[in-house]
Amino acid sequence: KLQGIKDVEYLCLDKSQDVKNVLFDLDREGFSRLKHLHVQNNPDFMCIVDSKERVPLDDAFPILESLNLYNLIKLERICQDRLSVQSFNELKTIRVELCDQLSNIFLLSAAKCLPRLERIAVINCRNIQEIFVVDGEYDAIDHQKIEFSQLRTLCLGSLPELTSFCCEVKKNREAQGMHETCSNKISSFEDKLDISSALFNEKVVLSNLEVLEMNKVNIEKIWHNQLPVAMFLCFQNLTRLILSKCPKLKYIFSASMLGSFEHLQHLEICHCKGLQEIISKEGADDQVLPNFVFPQVTSLRLSGLPELKCLYPGMHTSEWPALKLLKVSDCDQVTVFDSELFSFCKSSEEDKPDIPARQPLFLLEKV
């Protein structure tokens, strides 16, 4: 066993095959001074914290700021039990890559865990189903929001089984006396709540998220259709949205939510083969001609979208006053520019049924 490391601030374990459990094997007192932990290339590594070893979880890694896990083929859980509010309280950055046995990153004990988390990157983990699972133990947090108030960057790549950013697990009453921990496949006495095809459900609040990048993720929707307007405002600080090779996406935004993205500056959508439109009619008022305004978008890139037909599947106007860079390639079914349709906006009521539903991406007068 390694000796004399209980006071280190930076610890990198590379091919350390004698270490299977960081907390139990190296420092049972919880690494009270460790700020950065990097573990990689260990075929036998099992977990960071294993509560079965009777190490007090409340004191685990109290000032750890960054956690980097790479190529740990047997890692099934970072913590073998739910994460307490005190553990990892200063954690700012999580990066997990090539950890194929993980089904989620943390099982949180409450919605207010990880209060300082700023950046998450989860890459090439083929069995990840959720990033976080919140234990809604005994209905204690049923009406609370799951808030990550400091999270600014979220990068998700090559996660074919991902279904949700964060879901809640609620134990049935008869399971209260049991002390079994969650396994990779949630056991029969647990029910996942709020399951949908959307990455973000109605309980997740990411009020300061600035960057969202997704590559090779099989979700059908980014945002849940039924989210109230107030919840869409939780994404109002998003400045960069980059989507690549997400084949099940049919659209990006719904009509009812677009006013929430006033700070969006960079929008890039590439090789999403099922994408048919950028904005869907979900939540649209059929009595009003919609006007979509992207006040701060300076860069728009669309490429490799063979099914893309339009910005919005109906008559509308759009405004891009700050646009400086536009790149559209390999989008064979969409017309990029047109000026003739602008006159339709001024047509009489009796003419409106003859207006074609599909418009080009841009009317020149409104770019």
VEXDO-580853 format. One line per 8 residues: number of its first residue (from 0); their letters; for each residue x, y, z of C-alpha. Coordinates in Angstrom, 2 decimals. Each point is the difference from the previous one (the first is absolute). Example, Ala and Ser with C-alpha at 12.3 -4.5 7.8 and 13.67 -1.06 7.14 Angstrom:
BEGIN
0 = AS = 12.30/-4.50/7.80 | 1.37/3.44/-0.66
end
This chain:
BEGIN
0 = KLQGIKDV = 0.00/0.00/0.00 | 1.08/3.54/-0.64 | 1.22/1.80/3.09 | 0.28/3.62/1.09 | -2.63/1.42/-2.32 | -2.75/1.03/2.41 | 0.97/3.68/-0.31 | 0.47/0.18/-3.78
8 = EYLCLDKS = -2.01/2.52/-2.02 | 0.42/-1.62/-3.45 | -0.14/-3.77/-0.46 | 0.34/-1.83/-3.32 | -0.30/-3.78/-0.02 | 1.09/-1.49/-3.33 | 0.08/-3.79/-0.36 | -0.05/-0.36/3.79
16 = QDVKNVLF = -1.38/-3.51/0.01 | 0.32/-0.39/3.75 | -2.63/2.70/0.53 | -3.64/-1.04/-0.42 | -1.66/2.40/2.44 | 1.67/3.40/0.42 | -1.46/0.86/3.38 | 0.43/-3.43/1.57
24 = DLDREGFS = 3.38/-0.93/-1.46 | 1.79/3.34/0.37 | -1.51/2.24/2.66 | -2.91/-1.06/2.16 | -0.21/3.47/1.49 | -1.47/1.37/-3.22 | 2.86/1.93/-1.69 | -0.74/3.20/1.87
32 = RLKHLHVQ = 2.51/2.06/-2.03 | -0.33/-1.53/-3.46 | -1.12/2.47/-2.69 | 0.58/-1.92/-3.25 | -0.42/-3.74/-0.61 | 0.82/-1.71/-3.30 | -0.33/-3.78/-0.39 | 0.71/-1.72/-3.31
40 = NNPDFMCI = 0.94/-3.25/-1.74 | -0.80/-2.33/2.88 | -1.80/-3.19/-1.10 | -0.80/-0.98/3.61 | -1.20/3.33/1.37 | -3.47/-0.32/1.56 | -1.00/3.28/1.68 | 1.12/3.21/1.68
48 = VDSKERVP = -2.03/-0.54/3.17 | -1.45/-3.29/1.23 | -2.28/0.45/2.99 | 0.13/-3.73/0.70 | 3.52/0.52/1.31 | -1.42/2.08/2.87 | 1.75/3.20/-1.03 | -2.04/3.06/1.04
56 = LDDAFPIL = -1.45/1.40/-3.22 | -0.85/3.36/1.56 | 3.72/0.85/0.13 | 1.01/-1.28/-3.43 | 1.98/2.44/-2.17 | -1.27/3.18/1.70 | 2.07/2.43/-2.14 | 0.46/-2.00/-3.22
64 = ESLNLYNL = -0.40/2.34/-3.00 | 0.56/-2.25/-3.01 | -0.63/-3.69/-0.66 | 1.34/-1.59/-3.19 | -0.62/-3.68/-0.77 | 1.34/-1.57/-3.18 | 0.02/-3.55/-1.38 | -1.25/-1.86/3.06
72 = IKLERICQ = -1.70/-3.03/-1.51 | -1.30/-1.48/3.27 | -1.18/3.21/1.62 | -3.70/-0.53/0.74 | -0.55/2.81/2.48 | 2.00/3.00/1.11 | -1.63/-0.36/3.41 | -1.63/-3.25/1.03
80 = DRLSVQSF = -2.70/1.83/1.94 | -1.86/3.27/-0.40 | 2.12/3.14/0.21 | -0.56/2.00/3.17 | -0.42/3.76/-0.04 | 3.40/0.46/1.67 | 2.05/-2.25/-2.27 | 1.64/1.55/-3.07
88 = NELKTIRV = -1.40/3.34/1.13 | 2.64/2.06/-1.85 | 0.01/-2.05/-3.20 | 0.09/2.25/-3.09 | 0.98/-2.31/-2.86 | -0.92/-3.59/-0.87 | 1.44/-1.72/-3.06 | -0.72/-3.67/-0.64
96 = ELCDQLSN = 1.20/-1.77/-3.14 | 0.15/-3.64/-1.12 | -1.71/-1.41/3.08 | -2.35/-2.47/-1.64 | -1.50/-1.58/3.12 | -1.34/3.24/1.46 | -3.76/0.53/-0.24 | 0.09/3.41/1.70
104 = IFLLSAAK = 2.55/2.34/1.55 | -1.43/0.54/3.47 | -2.99/-1.11/2.01 | -0.78/3.22/1.85 | -1.67/-0.02/3.40 | -1.70/3.37/-0.56 | -0.67/2.52/-2.71 | 2.53/2.43/1.43
112 = CLPRLERI = 3.09/-2.17/-0.18 | 3.01/1.21/-2.00 | -0.80/3.71/0.51 | 3.20/1.24/-1.70 | 0.08/-2.27/-3.01 | 0.91/2.05/-3.10 | 0.99/-2.46/-2.73 | -1.02/-3.53/-0.95
120 = AVINCRNI = 1.48/-2.03/-2.85 | -1.07/-3.62/-0.53 | 1.52/-1.60/-3.09 | 0.00/-3.52/-1.47 | -1.84/-1.77/2.81 | -2.22/-2.42/-1.85 | -2.25/-0.98/2.94 | -0.69/3.41/1.52
128 = QEIFVVDG = -3.77/0.43/0.32 | -0.16/3.13/2.15 | 2.62/2.48/1.12 | -1.50/0.28/3.48 | -2.61/-1.90/1.95 | -1.66/1.73/2.94 | -1.25/-2.20/2.81 | -3.50/1.27/0.81
136 = EYDAIDHQ = 0.06/-1.92/3.24 | -3.37/-0.31/1.73 | -1.55/2.87/-2.02 | 2.31/2.53/1.68 | 0.84/1.91/-3.17 | -2.99/-0.70/-2.22 | -0.77/3.69/-0.48 | 3.54/1.35/-0.17
144 = KIEFSQLR = 1.88/0.96/-3.12 | 3.27/-1.71/-0.81 | 2.23/3.03/-0.19 | 3.55/0.28/-1.32 | 0.26/3.75/0.41 | 3.71/0.34/-0.87 | 0.17/-2.41/-2.94 | 1.28/1.86/-3.05
152 = TLCLGSLP = 1.24/-2.64/-2.43 | -1.52/-3.37/-0.85 | 1.71/-2.23/-2.58 | -1.50/-3.39/-0.87 | 1.57/-2.20/-2.65 | -0.41/-3.57/-1.27 | -2.60/-1.03/2.58 | -2.32/-2.34/-1.94
160 = ELTSFCCE = -2.12/-0.98/3.03 | -0.48/3.47/1.48 | -3.65/0.83/0.67 | 0.07/2.80/2.58 | 2.30/2.56/1.58 | -1.49/-0.59/3.41 | -2.83/-2.21/1.17 | -1.51/-0.72/3.37
168 = VKKNREAQ = -0.19/-3.38/1.65 | -2.63/-0.57/2.63 | -0.01/-3.01/2.28 | -3.26/-1.66/0.90 | -1.04/0.07/3.64 | 0.70/-3.70/0.51 | 3.63/0.63/-0.92 | 0.62/2.52/2.78
176 = GMHETCSN = 1.62/-2.51/2.28 | 2.28/-1.39/-2.63 | 3.59/1.10/-0.36 | 0.71/-1.20/-3.50 | 1.71/2.46/-2.26 | -0.98/0.77/-3.59 | 1.43/-2.39/-2.52 | 0.59/0.73/-3.65
184 = KISSFEDK = -3.48/-1.24/-0.78 | -2.40/1.69/2.43 | -1.40/-2.78/2.17 | -3.62/-1.07/0.04 | -1.00/2.10/3.02 | 0.99/3.24/-1.68 | -1.84/1.99/-2.64 | 1.54/2.67/-2.17
192 = LDISSALF = -2.13/3.12/-0.17 | -0.31/2.57/-2.75 | 1.29/-2.33/-2.67 | -0.44/1.53/-3.44 | 1.86/0.18/-3.22 | 1.35/3.45/0.93 | 3.44/0.68/1.41 | -1.28/2.61/2.47
200 = NEKVVLSN = -3.22/-0.54/1.92 | -2.15/2.39/2.02 | 2.04/-0.33/3.20 | 3.43/0.93/-1.33 | 1.11/3.62/0.44 | 3.21/1.12/-1.76 | -0.37/3.74/0.40 | 3.60/0.87/-0.91
208 = LEVLEMNK = 0.74/-2.55/-2.72 | 1.97/1.73/-2.78 | 1.29/-2.85/-2.19 | -1.84/-3.17/-1.03 | 1.80/-2.40/-2.34 | -1.34/-3.40/-1.04 | 1.52/-2.50/-2.39 | -1.27/-3.51/-0.78
216 = VNIEKIWH = -2.84/0.09/2.50 | -3.25/-1.81/-0.82 | -2.50/2.25/1.75 | -3.19/0.97/-1.83 | -0.45/3.41/1.62 | 2.21/2.38/1.91 | -2.77/1.68/1.97 | -3.24/-1.55/1.21
224 = NQLPVAMF = -3.06/1.21/-1.95 | -2.02/0.63/3.14 | 2.46/2.29/1.74 | -1.63/3.21/1.26 | 1.32/3.28/-1.37 | 1.69/0.73/3.33 | 2.09/-3.15/-0.36 | 1.24/0.99/-3.45
232 = LCFQNLTR = 1.37/3.16/1.60 | 2.35/-2.28/1.92 | 2.02/-0.24/-3.24 | 0.03/3.71/-0.72 | 3.79/0.32/0.36 | 0.82/-2.57/-2.68 | 2.47/1.52/-2.49 | 1.27/-3.06/-1.95
240 = LILSKCPK = -2.05/-2.95/-1.20 | 1.87/-2.61/-2.05 | -1.72/-3.20/-1.14 | 1.66/-2.67/-2.10 | -1.05/-3.50/-1.07 | -3.18/-0.15/2.09 | -2.06/-2.11/-2.44 | -3.30/-0.06/1.91
248 = LKYIFSAS = -0.45/3.76/0.35 | -2.92/1.24/-2.12 | 0.25/3.63/1.12 | 2.03/2.17/2.38 | -2.35/2.59/1.50 | -3.75/0.24/0.46 | -1.77/3.20/-1.02 | -1.01/0.76/3.58
256 = MLGSFEHL = 3.52/0.01/1.40 | 2.01/2.11/-2.42 | -0.30/3.22/1.98 | 2.10/-1.65/2.67 | 3.20/-0.07/-2.10 | 0.72/3.70/-0.28 | 3.71/-0.49/0.73 | 0.62/-2.77/-2.54
264 = QHLEICHC = 2.99/0.97/-2.18 | 1.16/-3.18/-1.74 | -2.32/-2.67/-1.42 | 1.53/-2.99/-1.77 | -1.89/-3.09/-1.17 | 1.87/-2.66/-1.98 | -0.80/-3.50/-1.27 | -3.28/-0.41/1.89
272 = KGLQEIIS = -1.57/-2.15/-2.67 | -3.55/0.02/1.36 | -0.28/3.74/0.53 | -2.95/1.44/-1.94 | -0.30/3.52/1.40 | 1.81/2.32/2.39 | -3.16/1.20/1.75 | -3.08/-2.19/0.48
280 = KEGADDQV = -3.61/1.15/0.29 | -0.22/-1.22/3.60 | -1.68/2.73/2.02 | -0.59/2.31/-2.96 | -3.10/2.22/-0.21 | -1.65/-0.78/-3.34 | -1.74/3.38/0.00 | 3.23/2.00/0.00
288 = LPNFVFPQ = 2.71/0.13/-2.65 | 3.12/-0.91/2.01 | 3.09/2.19/-0.13 | 3.16/-1.70/1.22 | 2.75/2.35/1.12 | 3.59/-1.12/0.62 | 1.39/3.31/1.27 | 3.57/-1.11/0.77
296 = VTSLRLSG = 0.69/-2.92/-2.34 | 3.18/0.87/-1.90 | 0.82/-3.47/-1.37 | -2.35/-2.57/-1.53 | 1.31/-3.25/-1.49 | -2.22/-2.68/-1.52 | 1.54/-2.98/-1.77 | -0.79/-3.61/-0.82
304 = LPELKCLY = -3.75/0.31/0.68 | -1.63/-1.99/-2.82 | -3.54/0.21/1.46 | 0.04/3.68/0.93 | -2.82/1.76/-1.83 | -0.47/3.32/1.75 | 0.67/2.21/2.98 | -3.64/-0.34/1.07
312 = PGMHTSEW = -2.81/-2.05/-1.63 | -2.37/2.88/-0.71 | -0.20/3.67/-0.87 | 2.23/2.12/2.20 | 2.63/2.69/0.01 | 3.42/-0.13/1.60 | 2.59/2.60/0.89 | 3.77/-0.48/0.37
320 = PALKLLKV = 1.34/3.52/0.56 | 3.44/-1.07/1.28 | 0.73/-2.81/-2.48 | 3.54/0.18/-1.41 | 0.78/-3.58/-1.03 | -2.42/-2.29/-1.83 | 1.00/-3.41/-1.34 | -2.53/-2.41/-1.51
328 = SDCDQVTV = 1.23/-3.15/-1.75 | -1.41/-3.42/-0.90 | -3.54/1.04/0.91 | -1.56/-0.97/-3.31 | -3.69/0.40/0.84 | 0.11/3.54/1.31 | 0.05/3.33/-1.82 | 2.38/2.37/1.73
336 = FDSELFSF = -1.00/3.41/-1.38 | -3.09/1.44/-1.62 | -1.39/3.51/-0.31 | -3.29/-0.63/-1.79 | -1.88/-1.37/3.01 | 0.41/3.25/1.89 | -2.96/1.41/-1.89 | -2.23/-2.72/1.41
344 = CKSSEEDK = 0.27/1.55/3.44 | -2.04/2.91/-1.33 | -2.56/-2.09/-1.87 | -3.72/0.27/0.67 | -1.90/-2.47/2.14 | -1.56/-1.75/-3.00 | 3.45/-0.63/-1.50 | 1.47/-1.70/3.06
352 = PDIPARQP = -1.22/-3.55/-0.75 | 2.11/0.04/-3.16 | 3.20/0.90/1.83 | 2.43/-2.91/-0.09 | 0.62/-1.49/3.44 | 3.68/-0.64/-0.59 | 2.21/3.07/-0.04 | 3.72/0.39/-0.63
360 = LFLLEKV = 2.34/0.32/2.93 | 0.33/3.73/-0.59 | -1.98/2.79/-1.57 | 2.60/2.48/-1.13 | -1.82/2.96/1.48 | 0.16/-1.54/3.47 | 3.59/-1.24/0.20
end
